[in-house]
């Protein structure tokens, strides 16, 4: 049976001193394992999976991101704004409004899926 890579635990000097005191003559690694794997060690609940509805909302956001070139378009617009070479015509204005609406929708949907109140 092969062992996995070592596990690292960072302690303050005070924590280390306390741990060494509690371990007594027992090696620290053995003592830590005996405490962690003891039958009476506290059991923590498993991580919950997001509800299916949240997963569907997140999938919809990702799908929409994949279908649009909004991120690239916004990057190009920002580049031209920074260079001072942007001419805003009606078509660009409509593209900007659509991009802003898409980003706002994505933000709201992600916040809803993550349970964050706006």
N, CA, C and O atoms as a MOPAC input file, in Angstrom:
PM7 MOZYME 1SCF
protein

 N      0.84000 1    -1.17600 1     0.00000 1
 C      0.00000 1     0.00000 1     0.00000 1
 C      0.88600 1     1.23900 1     0.00000 1
 O      1.72800 1     1.39600 1     0.88400 1
 N      0.70900 1     2.10800 1    -0.96600 1
 C      1.53100 1     3.31600 1    -1.01800 1
 C      0.83000 1     4.46000 1    -0.29700 1
 O     -0.39800 1     4.51400 1    -0.23600 1
 N      1.60500 1     5.34400 1     0.23100 1
 C      1.07700 1     6.48700 1     0.95700 1
 C      0.93200 1     7.67200 1     0.00700 1
 O      1.66700 1     7.80500 1    -0.97200 1
 N     -0.03000 1     8.52100 1     0.32400 1
 C     -0.20900 1     9.75500 1    -0.44000 1
 C      0.84200 1    10.77300 1    -0.02200 1
 O      1.60000 1    10.53900 1     0.92000 1
 N      0.88700 1    11.88000 1    -0.71000 1
 C      1.82100 1    12.94500 1    -0.37200 1
 C      1.56000 1    13.44500 1     1.04900 1
 O      0.43300 1    13.35900 1     1.53600 1
 N      2.58300 1    13.96100 1     1.71300 1
 C      2.42300 1    14.44800 1     3.08100 1
 C      1.36800 1    15.55700 1     3.16100 1
 O      1.14100 1    16.30900 1     2.21300 1
 N      0.74600 1    15.62000 1     4.32000 1
 C     -0.24800 1    16.65300 1     4.60400 1
 C      0.42200 1    17.69800 1     5.47500 1
 O      1.09700 1    17.34800 1     6.44300 1
 N      0.25300 1    18.96200 1     5.15600 1
 C      0.90600 1    20.03400 1     5.89900 1
 C     -0.11900 1    20.79200 1     6.73700 1
 O     -1.23700 1    21.04500 1     6.28800 1
 N      0.26900 1    21.14700 1     7.94300 1
 C     -0.59700 1    21.89400 1     8.84900 1
 C      0.23300 1    23.00100 1     9.46600 1
 O      1.26400 1    22.73700 1    10.08400 1
 N     -0.20500 1    24.23200 1     9.30300 1
 C      0.54100 1    25.36300 1     9.86000 1
 C     -0.02900 1    25.72400 1    11.22200 1
 O     -1.24200 1    25.85000 1    11.39000 1
 N      0.85900 1    25.88600 1    12.18600 1
 C      0.46700 1    26.22000 1    13.54900 1
 C      1.25700 1    27.43700 1    14.01800 1
 O      2.37300 1    27.68300 1    13.56200 1
 N      0.67000 1    28.18000 1    14.91900 1
 C      1.42000 1    29.24000 1    15.58100 1
 C      2.36300 1    28.56400 1    16.56600 1
 O      2.15700 1    27.40000 1    16.90900 1
 N      3.38300 1    29.26100 1    17.02400 1
 C      4.27300 1    28.65100 1    18.02400 1
 C      3.50700 1    28.20300 1    19.28400 1
 O      3.82300 1    27.17100 1    19.87700 1
 N      2.51800 1    28.97800 1    19.67400 1
 C      1.72000 1    28.62100 1    20.84900 1
 C      0.90600 1    27.35000 1    20.59900 1
 O      0.81200 1    26.48500 1    21.46900 1
 N      0.32000 1    27.24400 1    19.40700 1
 C     -0.45400 1    26.04400 1    19.06400 1
 C      0.44700 1    24.81200 1    19.04400 1
 O      0.06000 1    23.74300 1    19.51700 1
 N      1.63200 1    24.96800 1    18.50200 1
 C      2.58300 1    23.84300 1    18.42900 1
 C      2.98100 1    23.39100 1    19.83400 1
 O      3.03400 1    22.19500 1    20.12000 1
 N      3.25500 1    24.35100 1    20.69400 1
 C      3.62100 1    24.01700 1    22.07200 1
 C      2.48900 1    23.27800 1    22.76800 1
 O      2.72100 1    22.29200 1    23.46700 1
 N      1.26400 1    23.75400 1    22.57500 1
 C      0.10000 1    23.10100 1    23.18500 1
 C     -0.06900 1    21.68100 1    22.63800 1
 O     -0.33200 1    20.75000 1    23.39900 1
 N      0.08000 1    21.51700 1    21.34200 1
 C     -0.06200 1    20.20800 1    20.72200 1
 C      1.01000 1    19.24200 1    21.23600 1
 O      0.71300 1    18.08900 1    21.54600 1
 N      2.24400 1    19.71300 1    21.32300 1
 C      3.32700 1    18.86100 1    21.83200 1
 C      3.06400 1    18.46200 1    23.28200 1
 O      3.34300 1    17.33500 1    23.69100 1
 N      2.52700 1    19.39700 1    24.04300 1
 C      2.19900 1    19.10200 1    25.43900 1
 C      1.11100 1    18.03400 1    25.53400 1
 O      1.20000 1    17.12500 1    26.35900 1
 N      0.08800 1    18.14700 1    24.69200 1
 C     -1.00900 1    17.18000 1    24.69900 1
 C     -0.54400 1    15.81000 1    24.21600 1
 O     -1.03500 1    14.78700 1    24.69100 1
 N      0.40400 1    15.78300 1    23.26800 1
 C      0.88700 1    14.52200 1    22.70600 1
 C      1.77200 1    13.77400 1    23.69400 1
 O      1.89800 1    12.55200 1    23.61600 1
 N      2.38100 1    14.49700 1    24.61600 1
 C      3.27800 1    13.84300 1    25.57500 1
 C      4.44800 1    13.19700 1    24.84600 1
 O      5.12200 1    13.86100 1    24.05800 1
 N      4.70200 1    11.91800 1    25.09300 1
 C      5.82900 1    11.21000 1    24.46800 1
 C      5.47200 1    10.67800 1    23.07500 1
 O      6.34400 1    10.20200 1    22.34800 1
 N      4.19300 1    10.76100 1    22.70900 1
 C      3.74500 1    10.23600 1    21.40700 1
 C      4.22400 1    11.16200 1    20.27900 1
 O      4.17300 1    12.38200 1    20.43100 1
 N      4.68700 1    10.60500 1    19.15400 1
 C      5.06000 1    11.46000 1    18.01000 1
 C      3.86000 1    12.30700 1    17.57500 1
 O      2.71900 1    11.84800 1    17.61900 1
 N      4.12800 1    13.53500 1    17.15800 1
 C      3.03600 1    14.44700 1    16.80600 1
 C      2.11400 1    13.86700 1    15.74000 1
 O      0.89300 1    13.94200 1    15.87200 1
 N      2.68000 1    13.29700 1    14.70000 1
 C      1.84300 1    12.75100 1    13.61900 1
 C      0.92200 1    11.66400 1    14.14900 1
 O     -0.25600 1    11.61500 1    13.79300 1
 N      1.45000 1    10.80000 1    14.99100 1
 C      0.62700 1     9.71900 1    15.55800 1
 C     -0.46900 1    10.28900 1    16.44800 1
 O     -1.61400 1     9.83800 1    16.41300 1
 N     -0.10200 1    11.28600 1    17.24300 1
 C     -1.09000 1    11.89600 1    18.13300 1
 C     -2.21100 1    12.56700 1    17.32000 1
 O     -3.39200 1    12.38200 1    17.61300 1
 N     -1.83000 1    13.34200 1    16.30700 1
 C     -2.83200 1    14.03100 1    15.48100 1
 C     -3.76300 1    13.01600 1    14.82400 1
 O     -4.98000 1    13.20300 1    14.82200 1
 N     -3.20300 1    11.94500 1    14.26700 1
 C     -4.03700 1    10.91500 1    13.63300 1
 C     -4.96400 1    10.25500 1    14.64200 1
 O     -6.11700 1     9.96600 1    14.32000 1
 N     -4.48300 1    10.01100 1    15.85600 1
 C     -5.33500 1     9.36300 1    16.85700 1
 C     -6.50700 1    10.24900 1    17.24200 1
 O     -7.59900 1     9.75100 1    17.51800 1
 N     -6.29100 1    11.55000 1    17.26200 1
 C     -7.36900 1    12.47700 1    17.61100 1
 C     -8.34200 1    12.63700 1    16.43900 1
 O     -9.55800 1    12.59200 1    16.62700 1
 N     -7.80800 1    12.82100 1    15.24600 1
 C     -8.65100 1    13.05300 1    14.06300 1
 C     -9.49600 1    11.83400 1    13.72800 1
 O    -10.66600 1    11.96800 1    13.37100 1
 N     -8.91300 1    10.64400 1    13.84000 1
 C     -9.62400 1     9.43100 1    13.44900 1
 C    -10.30300 1     8.71300 1    14.61700 1
 O    -10.77600 1     7.58700 1    14.46400 1
 N    -10.35300 1     9.35600 1    15.77000 1
 C    -11.02200 1     8.75700 1    16.92200 1
 C    -12.51500 1     8.61500 1    16.64300 1
 O    -13.10200 1     9.42500 1    15.92600 1
 N    -13.12000 1     7.58100 1    17.21300 1
 C    -14.55300 1     7.32300 1    16.99600 1
 C    -15.41100 1     8.49000 1    17.44900 1
 O    -16.45300 1     8.76300 1    16.85300 1
 N    -14.98200 1     9.18400 1    18.50100 1
 C    -15.78300 1    10.30200 1    19.01300 1
 C    -15.42000 1    11.64700 1    18.37200 1
 O    -15.89100 1    12.69200 1    18.82400 1
 N    -14.59000 1    11.63000 1    17.32800 1
 C    -14.25800 1    12.87900 1    16.63300 1
 C    -15.53100 1    13.47700 1    16.04500 1
 O    -16.39900 1    12.74900 1    15.56300 1
 N    -15.64100 1    14.79900 1    16.08400 1
 C    -16.87000 1    15.42100 1    15.57000 1
 C    -17.08500 1    15.11500 1    14.09600 1
 O    -16.14000 1    15.10300 1    13.30700 1
 N    -18.31700 1    14.87200 1    13.73900 1
 C    -18.68100 1    14.61000 1    12.34100 1
 C    -19.31400 1    15.87900 1    11.77300 1
 O    -20.22100 1    16.45500 1    12.37400 1
 N    -18.84100 1    16.29000 1    10.64700 1
 C    -19.38000 1    17.48000 1    10.01300 1
 C    -20.24400 1    17.06800 1     8.84000 1
 O    -19.99700 1    16.05800 1     8.18100 1
 N    -21.24900 1    17.86600 1     8.60000 1
 C    -22.17400 1    17.53500 1     7.51100 1
 C    -21.44400 1    17.59400 1     6.17000 1
 O    -20.45000 1    18.30100 1     6.00600 1
 N    -21.96000 1    16.84900 1     5.24800 1
 C    -21.39300 1    16.83400 1     3.90900 1
 C    -21.73900 1    18.14300 1     3.21700 1
 O    -22.72700 1    18.80000 1     3.54500 1
 N    -20.91000 1    18.50300 1     2.25900 1
 C    -21.19600 1    19.70100 1     1.46500 1
 C    -22.44900 1    19.45500 1     0.64900 1
 O    -22.61600 1    18.40600 1     0.02700 1
 N    -23.30900 1    20.42800 1     0.66700 1
 C    -24.54900 1    20.25700 1    -0.07600 1
 C    -24.33600 1    20.60300 1    -1.54300 1
 O    -23.58300 1    21.51100 1    -1.89600 1
 N    -25.02000 1    19.85100 1    -2.37100 1
 C    -24.98800 1    20.14600 1    -3.79500 1
 C    -26.01000 1    21.24200 1    -4.05700 1
 O    -27.06500 1    21.26900 1    -3.42300 1
 N    -25.71100 1    22.14100 1    -4.98100 1
 C    -26.70500 1    23.17400 1    -5.27600 1
 C    -27.96200 1    22.52900 1    -5.84200 1
 O    -27.88300 1    21.53700 1    -6.56600 1
 N    -29.11800 1    23.08800 1    -5.51400 1
 C    -30.36500 1    22.54600 1    -6.06200 1
 C    -30.34200 1    22.53600 1    -7.59100 1
 O    -29.63200 1    23.31500 1    -8.22600 1
 N    -31.12100 1    21.65200 1    -8.14700 1
 C    -31.16300 1    21.49000 1    -9.60400 1
 C    -31.51400 1    22.80400 1   -10.29000 1
 O    -30.94700 1    23.13000 1   -11.33300 1
 N    -32.45500 1    23.56900 1    -9.70500 1
 C    -32.85700 1    24.83600 1   -10.31700 1
 C    -31.66400 1    25.78700 1   -10.41200 1
 O    -31.50700 1    26.48200 1   -11.41600 1
 N    -30.82700 1    25.82300 1    -9.38100 1
 C    -29.64700 1    26.68300 1    -9.41300 1
 C    -28.65900 1    26.20600 1   -10.47400 1
 O    -28.05500 1    27.01500 1   -11.17800 1
 N    -28.50100 1    24.89800 1   -10.58300 1
 C    -27.59900 1    24.36300 1   -11.59700 1
 C    -28.10100 1    24.72300 1   -12.99100 1
 O    -27.30400 1    25.02900 1   -13.87800 1
 N    -29.40700 1    24.69000 1   -13.18600 1
 C    -29.96900 1    25.03500 1   -14.49300 1
 C    -29.73100 1    26.50500 1   -14.81000 1
 O    -29.41400 1    26.84600 1   -15.95000 1
 N    -29.88200 1    27.39300 1   -13.80600 1
 C    -29.62300 1    28.81300 1   -14.03000 1
 C    -28.15900 1    29.04600 1   -14.38200 1
 O    -27.84900 1    29.80300 1   -15.30100 1
 N    -27.27000 1    28.39800 1   -13.65500 1
 C    -25.84400 1    28.55100 1   -13.94800 1
 C    -25.50800 1    28.00600 1   -15.33900 1
 O    -24.71500 1    28.60400 1   -16.06600 1
 N    -26.09900 1    26.89300 1   -15.70000 1
 C    -25.87000 1    26.32900 1   -17.03500 1
 C    -26.38100 1    27.27900 1   -18.11200 1
 O    -25.76000 1    27.41900 1   -19.16600 1
 N    -27.51100 1    27.93100 1   -17.84800 1
 C    -28.06000 1    28.87900 1   -18.82000 1
 C    -27.13300 1    30.07600 1   -19.00300 1
 O    -26.93400 1    30.54300 1   -20.12500 1
 N    -26.56900 1    30.57300 1   -17.90800 1
 C    -25.62600 1    31.69100 1   -17.99900 1
 C    -24.40400 1    31.27700 1   -18.80400 1
 O    -23.96000 1    32.01200 1   -19.68700 1
 N    -23.86000 1    30.10800 1   -18.50400 1
 C    -22.68400 1    29.64800 1   -19.24200 1
 C    -22.99800 1    29.44800 1   -20.72600 1
 O    -22.18300 1    29.77500 1   -21.58900 1
 N    -24.17000 1    28.91400 1   -21.01100 1
 C    -24.56300 1    28.72100 1   -22.41400 1
 C    -24.65200 1    30.05800 1   -23.13100 1
 O    -24.19400 1    30.20500 1   -24.26400 1
 N    -25.25000 1    31.02800 1   -22.45100 1
 C    -25.39300 1    32.33500 1   -23.09000 1
 C    -24.03300 1    32.98900 1   -23.29400 1
 O    -23.80300 1    33.64100 1   -24.31300 1
 N    -23.14300 1    32.82100 1   -22.34300 1
 C    -21.79300 1    33.36700 1   -22.50500 1
 C    -21.10300 1    32.73400 1   -23.70900 1
 O    -20.40100 1    33.41200 1   -24.46000 1
 N    -21.30700 1    31.43300 1   -23.88600 1
 C    -20.68700 1    30.73900 1   -25.00300 1
 C    -21.26800 1    31.11000 1   -26.35000 1
 O    -20.57600 1    31.02900 1   -27.36500 1
 N    -22.52500 1    31.51600 1   -26.37800 1
 C    -23.19600 1    31.82800 1   -27.64000 1
 C    -22.92000 1    33.24200 1   -28.12100 1
 O    -23.10400 1    33.54200 1   -29.30100 1
 N    -22.48200 1    34.11200 1   -27.22500 1
 C    -22.31100 1    35.50900 1   -27.60900 1
 C    -20.84000 1    35.86600 1   -27.70900 1
 O    -19.97000 1    35.16900 1   -27.18800 1
 N    -20.59500 1    36.95100 1   -28.38000 1
 C    -19.25000 1    37.50200 1   -28.45400 1
 C    -19.20500 1    38.80000 1   -27.64200 1
 O    -18.35800 1    39.66300 1   -27.87400 1
 N    -20.13100 1    38.92200 1   -26.68600 1
 C    -20.24900 1    40.16400 1   -25.93200 1
 C    -18.95900 1    40.52200 1   -25.19300 1
 O    -18.53400 1    41.67700 1   -25.21300 1
 N    -18.34200 1    39.54600 1   -24.54700 1
 C    -17.12300 1    39.84100 1   -23.79100 1
 C    -16.03300 1    40.37100 1   -24.71800 1
 O    -15.36100 1    41.34900 1   -24.39200 1
 N    -15.85900 1    39.73100 1   -25.86500 1
 C    -14.85600 1    40.18500 1   -26.82200 1
 C    -15.22000 1    41.56300 1   -27.36900 1
 O    -14.36100 1    42.43500 1   -27.50000 1
 N    -16.50200 1    41.75100 1   -27.68700 1
 C    -16.94100 1    43.04500 1   -28.20900 1
 C    -16.70700 1    44.16200 1   -27.19700 1
 O    -16.23200 1    45.23900 1   -27.55500 1
 N    -17.04300 1    43.90300 1   -25.92800 1
 C    -16.83500 1    44.91000 1   -24.89200 1
 C    -15.34900 1    45.22300 1   -24.72200 1
 O    -14.97200 1    46.37200 1   -24.49200 1
 N    -14.52200 1    44.20900 1   -24.83500 1
 C    -13.08000 1    44.42500 1   -24.73600 1
 C    -12.58800 1    45.32100 1   -25.87800 1
 O    -11.78200 1    46.22500 1   -25.65800 1
 N    -13.06800 1    45.07000 1   -27.07800 1
 C    -12.67000 1    45.89200 1   -28.22500 1
 C    -13.16100 1    47.33300 1   -28.07700 1
 O    -12.44800 1    48.27800 1   -28.41500 1
 N    -14.37300 1    47.48700 1   -27.57500 1
 C    -14.92200 1    48.83300 1   -27.35800 1
 C    -14.07600 1    49.57800 1   -26.32800 1
 O    -13.73900 1    50.74600 1   -26.51900 1
 N    -13.73400 1    48.89200 1   -25.23200 1
 C    -12.90600 1    49.52200 1   -24.19200 1
 C    -11.55200 1    49.91800 1   -24.76300 1
 O    -11.02700 1    50.98400 1   -24.43900 1
 N    -10.98300 1    49.06700 1   -25.61100 1
 C     -9.69100 1    49.36900 1   -26.22500 1
 C     -9.78700 1    50.65300 1   -27.05000 1
 O     -8.93300 1    51.53100 1   -26.93400 1
 N    -10.81900 1    50.76000 1   -27.87600 1
 C    -10.97300 1    51.94700 1   -28.71900 1
 C    -11.30300 1    53.18700 1   -27.89500 1
 O    -10.87200 1    54.28900 1   -28.23500 1
 N    -12.06300 1    53.01800 1   -26.81600 1
 C    -12.32800 1    54.15600 1   -25.93000 1
 C    -11.02500 1    54.66800 1   -25.33100 1
 O    -10.79100 1    55.87500 1   -25.27700 1
 N    -10.18600 1    53.75200 1   -24.88500 1
 C     -8.90200 1    54.13400 1   -24.28700 1
 C     -7.97500 1    54.79500 1   -25.30400 1
 O     -7.17500 1    55.66100 1   -24.95000 1
 N     -8.08400 1    54.39000 1   -26.55400 1
 C     -7.24300 1    54.96100 1   -27.60600 1
 C     -7.83000 1    56.25700 1   -28.16100 1
 O     -7.14900 1    57.00100 1   -28.86600 1
 N     -9.09700 1    56.52300 1   -27.83800 1
 C     -9.75600 1    57.71900 1   -28.36500 1
 C    -10.17000 1    57.57900 1   -29.81900 1
 O    -10.35100 1    58.58200 1   -30.50800 1
 N    -10.32200 1    56.35300 1   -30.29500 1
 C    -10.66700 1    56.13100 1   -31.70300 1
 C    -12.08100 1    55.60600 1   -31.89300 1
 O    -12.41100 1    55.09800 1   -32.96500 1
 N    -12.91200 1    55.72000 1   -30.87900 1
 C    -14.26700 1    55.16800 1   -30.95800 1
 C    -15.24300 1    56.20600 1   -31.50100 1
 O    -15.33500 1    57.32000 1   -30.98700 1
 N    -15.95600 1    55.82800 1   -32.53100 1
 C    -17.01900 1    56.66100 1   -33.08900 1
 C    -18.32700 1    55.95300 1   -32.77400 1
 O    -18.54100 1    54.81800 1   -33.19900 1
 N    -19.20000 1    56.62000 1   -32.03200 1
 C    -20.45600 1    55.99700 1   -31.61500 1
 C    -21.53400 1    56.33100 1   -32.63500 1
 O    -22.02300 1    57.45900 1   -32.70500 1
 N    -21.89000 1    55.32600 1   -33.42300 1
 C    -22.98400 1    55.47900 1   -34.38400 1
 C    -24.19300 1    54.72100 1   -33.83600 1
 O    -24.06800 1    54.03900 1   -32.81900 1
 N    -25.35800 1    54.81900 1   -34.47800 1
 C    -26.54800 1    54.13300 1   -33.95700 1
 C    -26.37100 1    52.62600 1   -33.80000 1
 O    -26.89200 1    52.04000 1   -32.85200 1
 N    -25.65100 1    52.00000 1   -34.70700 1
 C    -25.44000 1    50.55400 1   -34.62000 1
 C    -24.61900 1    50.19800 1   -33.38000 1
 O    -24.95100 1    49.25900 1   -32.65700 1
 N    -23.54400 1    50.95600 1   -33.14200 1
 C    -22.72300 1    50.70500 1   -31.96300 1
 C    -23.51100 1    50.98100 1   -30.69000 1
 O    -23.39700 1    50.24300 1   -29.71200 1
 N    -24.30200 1    52.03400 1   -30.70200 1
 C    -25.10800 1    52.35300 1   -29.52700 1
 C    -26.05900 1    51.20000 1   -29.20200 1
 O    -26.23900 1    50.85000 1   -28.03500 1
 N    -26.65900 1    50.61900 1   -30.22200 1
 C    -27.56000 1    49.47500 1   -30.01800 1
 C    -26.78600 1    48.26100 1   -29.50200 1
 O    -27.25900 1    47.55400 1   -28.61200 1
 N    -25.60100 1    48.02000 1   -30.05900 1
 C    -24.75400 1    46.92500 1   -29.58800 1
 C    -24.37700 1    47.11000 1   -28.12200 1
 O    -24.38100 1    46.15400 1   -27.34600 1
 N    -24.05200 1    48.34100 1   -27.75000 1
 C    -23.69100 1    48.62300 1   -26.36300 1
 C    -24.87200 1    48.38100 1   -25.42500 1
 O    -24.71000 1    47.79500 1   -24.35400 1
 N    -26.04300 1    48.82600 1   -25.82500 1
 C    -27.24500 1    48.62000 1   -25.00100 1
 C    -27.52300 1    47.12400 1   -24.83400 1
 O    -27.86600 1    46.67100 1   -23.74200 1
 N    -27.37400 1    46.36200 1   -25.91600 1
 C    -27.61100 1    44.92800 1   -25.86300 1
 C    -26.57100 1    44.24700 1   -24.95500 1
 O    -26.90700 1    43.35500 1   -24.17600 1
 N    -25.32100 1    44.67500 1   -25.06700 1
 C    -24.26200 1    44.09600 1   -24.24600 1
 C    -24.48200 1    44.40200 1   -22.76700 1
 O    -24.30200 1    43.53400 1   -21.91300 1
 N    -24.86600 1    45.62400 1   -22.47400 1
 C    -25.13300 1    45.99700 1   -21.08800 1
 C    -26.29700 1    45.18400 1   -20.53600 1
 O    -26.25300 1    44.73400 1   -19.39100 1
 N    -27.34000 1    44.99300 1   -21.34400 1
 C    -28.48900 1    44.20000 1   -20.91000 1
 C    -28.07100 1    42.75000 1   -20.65300 1
 O    -28.51200 1    42.14700 1   -19.67500 1
 N    -27.23000 1    42.18900 1   -21.51500 1
 C    -26.75600 1    40.81800 1   -21.33600 1
 C    -25.94400 1    40.68100 1   -20.05100 1
 O    -26.14400 1    39.73900 1   -19.28500 1
 N    -25.03700 1    41.61100 1   -19.81700 1
 C    -24.21100 1    41.56100 1   -18.60900 1
 C    -25.08800 1    41.70700 1   -17.36800 1
 O    -24.87400 1    41.01000 1   -16.37600 1
 N    -26.07000 1    42.60200 1   -17.41300 1
 C    -26.97800 1    42.78200 1   -16.27700 1
 C    -27.77200 1    41.50400 1   -16.01900 1
 O    -27.96000 1    41.10900 1   -14.86800 1
 N    -28.23800 1    40.85900 1   -17.08600 1
 C    -28.98100 1    39.60900 1   -16.93100 1
 C    -28.09100 1    38.53500 1   -16.31000 1
 O    -28.50900 1    37.83100 1   -15.39100 1
 N    -26.86400 1    38.41300 1   -16.81300 1
 C    -25.94000 1    37.40700 1   -16.28700 1
 C    -25.65500 1    37.65400 1   -14.81300 1
 O    -25.63400 1    36.71700 1   -14.01600 1
 N    -25.44100 1    38.89400 1   -14.45600 1
 C    -25.16200 1    39.23200 1   -13.05900 1
 C    -26.35100 1    38.85200 1   -12.17700 1
 O    -26.18000 1    38.21000 1   -11.14000 1
 N    -27.54300 1    39.24700 1   -12.58800 1
 C    -28.74200 1    38.95200 1   -11.79600 1
 C    -28.97000 1    37.44500 1   -11.68800 1
 O    -29.32500 1    36.95000 1   -10.61900 1
 N    -28.77300 1    36.72400 1   -12.76800 1
 C    -28.98800 1    35.27800 1   -12.76700 1
 C    -27.96400 1    34.56700 1   -11.89000 1
 O    -28.30800 1    33.65600 1   -11.13700 1
 N    -26.70900 1    34.98600 1   -11.99200 1
 C    -25.68300 1    34.38600 1   -11.13900 1
 C    -25.95800 1    34.67400 1    -9.66800 1
 O    -25.80900 1    33.79000 1    -8.82500 1
 N    -26.35500 1    35.89300 1    -9.35700 1
 C    -26.65100 1    36.23700 1    -7.97200 1
 C    -27.83400 1    35.41400 1    -7.45300 1
 O    -27.82400 1    34.95600 1    -6.31000 1
 N    -28.83900 1    35.23200 1    -8.29000 1
 C    -29.99400 1    34.42800 1    -7.89200 1
 C    -29.57600 1    32.98000 1    -7.65600 1
 O    -29.97000 1    32.36700 1    -6.66400 1
 N    -28.78100 1    32.44300 1    -8.56700 1
 C    -28.34900 1    31.05100 1    -8.44900 1
 C    -27.47800 1    30.83300 1    -7.22000 1
 O    -27.50900 1    29.76400 1    -6.61100 1
 N    -26.70800 1    31.84300 1    -6.86200 1
 C    -25.82400 1    31.73100 1    -5.70300 1
 C    -26.49900 1    32.14700 1    -4.40700 1
 O    -25.90600 1    32.05100 1    -3.33200 1
 N    -27.74300 1    32.61000 1    -4.50900 1
 C    -28.48600 1    33.00500 1    -3.32200 1
 C    -28.03100 1    34.32600 1    -2.73000 1
 O    -28.20600 1    34.56400 1    -1.53500 1
 N    -27.45100 1    35.18300 1    -3.55100 1
 C    -26.96600 1    36.48600 1    -3.08900 1
 C    -28.06500 1    37.51800 1    -3.32900 1
 O    -28.63400 1    37.60000 1    -4.41800 1
 N    -28.35000 1    38.29700 1    -2.29500 1
 C    -29.37300 1    39.34100 1    -2.45600 1
 C    -28.72000 1    40.58500 1    -3.03200 1
 O    -27.61400 1    40.96600 1    -2.64900 1
 N    -29.43400 1    41.21000 1    -3.96600 1
 C    -28.85600 1    42.41100 1    -4.60200 1
 C    -29.12600 1    43.64500 1    -3.80600 1
 O    -28.71200 1    44.73600 1    -4.19700 1

